[in-house]
């Protein structure tokens, strides 16, 4: 009596490879679409690590489903679709979180003009304060300093209090630099700032001076502004271009 050959399990090798490729291509297309929909969602290292981790889990699950001895195509597609939806939701969540953080920063920038806002082109935008001046909250040598923007000042001028906070002790300064100001002759001590950062704009090794007399605010003068690619005042906005 002739033997009946054993029936092959549902889903052959080529079919399994086909479905695996479908999953891989679908996952790649999904990530590309979400990256375009939320262009800043995957900017951070944490986001990239997480999406890579979940993508690897999805491929592992898909491999397990497609590699089983009996492949139920409908169930496999359903299970894989669920995991793809999970990955899509996670990427969308990162994008939504970024948009919320950006909105919060913009609101804070409107309420506190000296904090500024980063524009799409990487510029920093500051609003005019109620007294008609522009102020910038910057970081100097790791310490916060509020500056009054003064295009008439040839350099950055730190008040004695701000200078002490960023690491310049008065006892180590030599006040041998003379200035002509509206209030008469003033004296300053030349220093070099390790770095100064206004929002996303940062410059290293910037020359400045420490004023001998007390000041209400430090001045952000031309030794900072000249290192920008450009700056302009448009209405009540000051735009700094890195």
PALO-792747 format. One record per residue (C-alpha): residue number from 1; x, y, z. Coordinates in steps of 0.02 Angstrom, whole numbers, plus 50000, padded with zeros to 5 digits. Example, Ala and Ser with C-alpha at 12.3 -4.5 7.8 and 13.67 -1.06 7.14 Angstrom:
BEGIN
+-----+-------+-------+-------+
:   i :    c1 :    c2 :    c3 :
+-----+-------+-------+-------+
:   1 : 50615 : 49775 : 50390 :
:   2 : 50684 : 49947 : 50357 :
+-----+-------+-------+-------+
//
This chain:
BEGIN
+-----+-------+-------+-------+
:   i :    c1 :    c2 :    c3 :
+-----+-------+-------+-------+
:   1 : 50000 : 50000 : 50000 :
:   2 : 50070 : 50169 : 49952 :
:   3 : 50103 : 50288 : 50095 :
:   4 : 50018 : 50456 : 50096 :
:   5 : 50149 : 50591 : 50114 :
:   6 : 50130 : 50691 : 50274 :
:   7 : 50041 : 50856 : 50251 :
:   8 : 50153 : 51007 : 50269 :
:   9 : 50112 : 51125 : 50411 :
:  10 : 50012 : 51280 : 50370 :
:  11 : 50134 : 51412 : 50309 :
:  12 : 50289 : 51354 : 50215 :
:  13 : 50466 : 51420 : 50228 :
:  14 : 50449 : 51545 : 50084 :
:  15 : 50283 : 51605 : 50155 :
:  16 : 50364 : 51634 : 50324 :
:  17 : 50505 : 51733 : 50244 :
:  18 : 50378 : 51835 : 50145 :
:  19 : 50281 : 51882 : 50302 :
:  20 : 50441 : 51922 : 50397 :
:  21 : 50493 : 52041 : 50257 :
:  22 : 50319 : 52118 : 50260 :
:  23 : 50338 : 52152 : 50447 :
:  24 : 50513 : 52225 : 50427 :
:  25 : 50462 : 52339 : 50283 :
:  26 : 50303 : 52390 : 50373 :
:  27 : 50398 : 52433 : 50531 :
:  28 : 50526 : 52534 : 50434 :
:  29 : 50389 : 52629 : 50342 :
:  30 : 50300 : 52663 : 50506 :
:  31 : 50455 : 52736 : 50588 :
:  32 : 50490 : 52845 : 50435 :
:  33 : 50311 : 52909 : 50432 :
:  34 : 50310 : 52947 : 50618 :
:  35 : 50480 : 53033 : 50605 :
:  36 : 50408 : 53146 : 50470 :
:  37 : 50248 : 53174 : 50570 :
:  38 : 50345 : 53212 : 50729 :
:  39 : 50513 : 53275 : 50664 :
:  40 : 50585 : 53308 : 50837 :
:  41 : 50520 : 53154 : 50925 :
:  42 : 50677 : 53052 : 50896 :
:  43 : 50804 : 53191 : 50925 :
:  44 : 50854 : 53138 : 51099 :
:  45 : 50967 : 52991 : 51136 :
:  46 : 50840 : 52922 : 51259 :
:  47 : 50704 : 52920 : 51126 :
:  48 : 50816 : 52831 : 51001 :
:  49 : 50865 : 52699 : 51129 :
:  50 : 50683 : 52667 : 51176 :
:  51 : 50618 : 52656 : 50998 :
:  52 : 50761 : 52539 : 50951 :
:  53 : 50722 : 52430 : 51101 :
:  54 : 50537 : 52417 : 51059 :
:  55 : 50575 : 52388 : 50876 :
:  56 : 50690 : 52244 : 50922 :
:  57 : 50555 : 52171 : 51034 :
:  58 : 50430 : 52183 : 50891 :
:  59 : 50548 : 52093 : 50772 :
:  60 : 50583 : 51961 : 50904 :
:  61 : 50397 : 51932 : 50931 :
:  62 : 50367 : 51927 : 50744 :
:  63 : 50507 : 51801 : 50723 :
:  64 : 50432 : 51692 : 50859 :
:  65 : 50260 : 51699 : 50781 :
:  66 : 50318 : 51668 : 50604 :
:  67 : 50440 : 51534 : 50659 :
:  68 : 50313 : 51426 : 50747 :
:  69 : 50282 : 51253 : 50676 :
:  70 : 50100 : 51291 : 50638 :
:  71 : 50074 : 51464 : 50569 :
:  72 : 49901 : 51538 : 50580 :
:  73 : 49917 : 51685 : 50462 :
:  74 : 49766 : 51780 : 50526 :
:  75 : 49819 : 51766 : 50707 :
:  76 : 49998 : 51808 : 50665 :
:  77 : 49949 : 51964 : 50570 :
:  78 : 49834 : 52016 : 50712 :
:  79 : 49969 : 51994 : 50844 :
:  80 : 50099 : 52084 : 50741 :
:  81 : 49977 : 52227 : 50706 :
:  82 : 49950 : 52247 : 50893 :
:  83 : 50137 : 52264 : 50923 :
:  84 : 50156 : 52386 : 50779 :
:  85 : 50017 : 52490 : 50855 :
:  86 : 50109 : 52490 : 51021 :
:  87 : 50270 : 52551 : 50939 :
:  88 : 50173 : 52684 : 50842 :
:  89 : 50091 : 52743 : 51002 :
:  90 : 50258 : 52758 : 51090 :
:  91 : 50335 : 52863 : 50951 :
:  92 : 50179 : 52972 : 50944 :
:  93 : 50191 : 52993 : 51133 :
:  94 : 50370 : 53055 : 51118 :
:  95 : 50317 : 53178 : 50982 :
:  96 : 50170 : 53240 : 51085 :
:  97 : 50281 : 53262 : 51237 :
:  98 : 50405 : 53364 : 51135 :
:  99 : 50266 : 53476 : 51070 :
: 100 : 50202 : 53504 : 51247 :
: 101 : 50378 : 53546 : 51308 :
: 102 : 50402 : 53667 : 51163 :
: 103 : 50235 : 53751 : 51202 :
: 104 : 50282 : 53765 : 51385 :
: 105 : 50448 : 53846 : 51340 :
: 106 : 50361 : 53971 : 51226 :
: 107 : 50237 : 54019 : 51361 :
: 108 : 50380 : 54038 : 51486 :
: 109 : 50472 : 54147 : 51360 :
: 110 : 50321 : 54262 : 51345 :
: 111 : 50301 : 54274 : 51533 :
: 112 : 50488 : 54294 : 51564 :
: 113 : 50561 : 54387 : 51414 :
: 114 : 50741 : 54365 : 51472 :
: 115 : 50729 : 54176 : 51451 :
: 116 : 50702 : 54188 : 51264 :
: 117 : 50635 : 54062 : 51138 :
: 118 : 50726 : 53955 : 51012 :
: 119 : 50657 : 53973 : 50835 :
: 120 : 50643 : 53836 : 50704 :
: 121 : 50804 : 53899 : 50623 :
: 122 : 50903 : 53886 : 50786 :
: 123 : 50898 : 54073 : 50822 :
: 124 : 50859 : 54144 : 50994 :
: 125 : 50716 : 54269 : 51008 :
: 126 : 50694 : 54386 : 51156 :
: 127 : 50549 : 54502 : 51193 :
: 128 : 50568 : 54682 : 51248 :
: 129 : 50537 : 54705 : 51433 :
: 130 : 50413 : 54829 : 51507 :
: 131 : 50551 : 54958 : 51535 :
: 132 : 50593 : 54957 : 51349 :
: 133 : 50757 : 54861 : 51364 :
: 134 : 50808 : 54686 : 51312 :
: 135 : 50872 : 54569 : 51448 :
: 136 : 50951 : 54399 : 51424 :
: 137 : 50968 : 54264 : 51554 :
: 138 : 51133 : 54181 : 51511 :
: 139 : 51248 : 54051 : 51587 :
: 140 : 51425 : 54108 : 51624 :
: 141 : 51550 : 53979 : 51683 :
: 142 : 51404 : 53872 : 51742 :
: 143 : 51316 : 54011 : 51838 :
: 144 : 51160 : 54110 : 51788 :
: 145 : 51183 : 54295 : 51749 :
: 146 : 51052 : 54419 : 51689 :
: 147 : 51122 : 54540 : 51560 :
: 148 : 51057 : 54703 : 51491 :
: 149 : 51090 : 54704 : 51304 :
: 150 : 51195 : 54857 : 51265 :
: 151 : 51257 : 54882 : 51087 :
: 152 : 51348 : 55038 : 51147 :
: 153 : 51460 : 54934 : 51261 :
: 154 : 51619 : 54877 : 51174 :
: 155 : 51625 : 54717 : 51276 :
: 156 : 51539 : 54613 : 51407 :
: 157 : 51543 : 54703 : 51574 :
: 158 : 51509 : 54605 : 51732 :
: 159 : 51448 : 54686 : 51890 :
: 160 : 51557 : 54650 : 52043 :
: 161 : 51421 : 54539 : 52117 :
: 162 : 51399 : 54438 : 51957 :
: 163 : 51587 : 54424 : 51935 :
: 164 : 51607 : 54351 : 52109 :
: 165 : 51465 : 54227 : 52075 :
: 166 : 51547 : 54161 : 51916 :
: 167 : 51718 : 54139 : 51998 :
: 168 : 51813 : 54303 : 51987 :
: 169 : 51870 : 54356 : 52160 :
: 170 : 51896 : 54542 : 52179 :
: 171 : 52063 : 54517 : 52265 :
: 172 : 52133 : 54436 : 52108 :
: 173 : 52076 : 54572 : 51987 :
: 174 : 52175 : 54719 : 51919 :
: 175 : 52067 : 54869 : 51877 :
: 176 : 52178 : 54948 : 51746 :
: 177 : 52056 : 54969 : 51603 :
: 178 : 51980 : 55142 : 51585 :
: 179 : 51808 : 55177 : 51512 :
: 180 : 51722 : 55337 : 51463 :
: 181 : 51540 : 55325 : 51513 :
: 182 : 51394 : 55444 : 51524 :
: 183 : 51431 : 55458 : 51710 :
: 184 : 51614 : 55496 : 51684 :
: 185 : 51771 : 55389 : 51689 :
: 186 : 51755 : 55210 : 51748 :
: 187 : 51879 : 55071 : 51779 :
: 188 : 51869 : 54886 : 51741 :
: 189 : 51972 : 54728 : 51763 :
: 190 : 51999 : 54624 : 51605 :
: 191 : 51947 : 54441 : 51619 :
: 192 : 51912 : 54295 : 51503 :
: 193 : 51750 : 54200 : 51521 :
: 194 : 51771 : 54012 : 51505 :
: 195 : 51604 : 54011 : 51413 :
: 196 : 51444 : 54109 : 51398 :
: 197 : 51281 : 54032 : 51335 :
: 198 : 51120 : 54121 : 51290 :
: 199 : 50992 : 53985 : 51261 :
: 200 : 51063 : 53870 : 51127 :
: 201 : 51200 : 53994 : 51078 :
: 202 : 51367 : 53965 : 51164 :
: 203 : 51539 : 54043 : 51144 :
: 204 : 51699 : 53991 : 51231 :
: 205 : 51844 : 54100 : 51289 :
: 206 : 51756 : 54267 : 51278 :
: 207 : 51843 : 54427 : 51333 :
: 208 : 51753 : 54534 : 51460 :
: 209 : 51786 : 54650 : 51605 :
: 210 : 51730 : 54669 : 51784 :
: 211 : 51668 : 54842 : 51829 :
: 212 : 51750 : 54924 : 51980 :
: 213 : 51587 : 55006 : 52036 :
: 214 : 51425 : 54919 : 52076 :
: 215 : 51297 : 54897 : 51936 :
: 216 : 51113 : 54850 : 51935 :
: 217 : 51142 : 54728 : 51789 :
: 218 : 51289 : 54662 : 51693 :
: 219 : 51302 : 54722 : 51513 :
: 220 : 51302 : 54609 : 51361 :
: 221 : 51410 : 54707 : 51240 :
: 222 : 51495 : 54685 : 51074 :
: 223 : 51621 : 54550 : 51122 :
: 224 : 51470 : 54435 : 51127 :
: 225 : 51364 : 54513 : 50989 :
: 226 : 51510 : 54520 : 50865 :
: 227 : 51531 : 54332 : 50877 :
: 228 : 51354 : 54303 : 50815 :
: 229 : 51323 : 54278 : 50630 :
: 230 : 51199 : 54420 : 50651 :
: 231 : 51070 : 54501 : 50763 :
: 232 : 50925 : 54619 : 50736 :
: 233 : 50787 : 54711 : 50826 :
: 234 : 50618 : 54691 : 50743 :
: 235 : 50480 : 54784 : 50834 :
: 236 : 50481 : 54718 : 51012 :
: 237 : 50589 : 54567 : 50970 :
: 238 : 50777 : 54542 : 50977 :
: 239 : 50840 : 54400 : 50866 :
: 240 : 51012 : 54322 : 50894 :
: 241 : 51082 : 54215 : 50754 :
: 242 : 51216 : 54087 : 50802 :
+-----+-------+-------+-------+
//
